[in-house]
């Protein structure tokens, strides 16, 4: 069975647990090693960890997603009562 891209539905491949096609992957704007190295240096100058910042952002996104999903499920439940 072909896996379909989460964005466009075309056949794709797995990337970090999600299916994505080459076209959509190229539009994501993934950072290059050079850009990541630049951020590492900038965060090190501030005595902070870039890795910790990325983890913090991922945690924020997860919590924000759950809050929004619960809100939408609540609205859907109310709509289904009518």
Number of C-alpha atoms within 10 A of each C-alpha: 4 9 15 17 20 14 12 12 12 17 15 20 17 12 10 7 7 12 19 23 20 12 13 15 16 10 8 8 8 9 9 9 9 9 10 12 13 12 15 15 14 14 15 12 10 8 9 13 16 17 12 10 12 11 12 12 12 12 12 12 12 11 12 11 12 12 12 11 12 11 12 12 12 12 11 11 11 10 9 8 6 5
